[in-house]
Amino acid sequence: MKNHDAGTHEVSVEILNSHNESVFKESYKLLPDESVSKTKPFNLKNSFDQKKYTFKVVLDNGVAEEKASISLHRWSTAIIDIYWDNETPIMIEVITV
C-alpha cells in the first residue's frame, strides 16, 4: 500500500475470506509517499489454487471507502494505492509476477 498524496492519511484495511470471515484487519497512518507491506500468509504462498478475498479499505475514518473482490494465488499480490486528488482516491489492483 502506498500513499501517493501530498498529505498524511489514515487507512484501515480489512480482508475477508470466501466465507466472509475477517482474516486481516489493521489501520495505518501513512505520510506522503510512504509505503507499507505485509508478507503473504503461508497458506497463500504455498497454494496452487486461487483464493477469493474481499478487500475493504477505508480512508480517513470514512471520507472515502473502496471494496473489491479479488482472487489471489501464490504468484499474485494485491496492491492498494491512495491518490487523494483522483476521482477514485483508493485503487485496489492485483499484479502477477
N, C-alpha and C positions, 0 to 999 in steps of 0.2 A: 504494500500500500504506500502511495506517495502523495504528499500534498504539493501540488504544482502551483498553489496560490501564494500571493504575497503576504497573507495574514495567517495567523495561527488558528487551527480548527480542532474541536473535539469531535472524534469519530468513534462511534460504537459499532462493533461488528458482531453479528450472531450468525452462526452456521447451523442449519438444521439438516438432519439426515433424511433419508427417504421415508422414514416413519414419523416425520415431523418432530423428532426429539432433538433438543439442543445438544450439539457436540462441541461447541466453542462459543464463548461469549467474553469479549474484552472491550475495554474502552481505551482510547489513546488521545493524547494531546500532541498534535503534530505541528511543529514550527514550519515556517516557509521552506519549501524544498526538502523537508525531512521525509525519510522513508522508514518503514518498519516491515519486518518479515518474520514469518514463523516457519519452522520446519514442518514438512508434511508428516502426518501421523503414520506410524509403522504399517498399519493395515492398508493404507492407500499406496505407500511406497512399494509395497511388495505384492500388490494385487494386479492381475492382468485384466480384471473386469472393470468396466466403468461403474462409477457410483454416483447417484444423483444427490445433489445438495441444493439447499436454498440459502442464499446469502442475503441477509438483511443488514443494510448499512444505514446508520442514522448520523446526520451531520449537525453539529451544534445544537444538541438537545431537541431535534425535530424540525429545524428550519428546512432541511431537505432530507428525504428518505429515498432509498432505492432498494428494490427486492428483485432478485434474479434467481431462476432455477437453472443450474448448470450441471453437466456431467463431467466428472474428473476421473482420470486414470493415472497410472504411475508416471506417464510422460507429460501430463498436463499440469498447469498451475493457474490458479485464479489470481487475477491482478485487479486491484482497486485503485483508481486514480481520482483525486479531488481537484476539480477545476472550478473554483467558485464563480468566475465570470462566464462560464459556459452555460448554455441553455439547460443542459443536464449536468449539474455540478458533481454528481457521483457517477463514475463509469466503472462497471464491473465487466471484465472480459476474461477469456481463457486463452493462454498461449500453450503451444505444444512444442516440446523440444525433443 
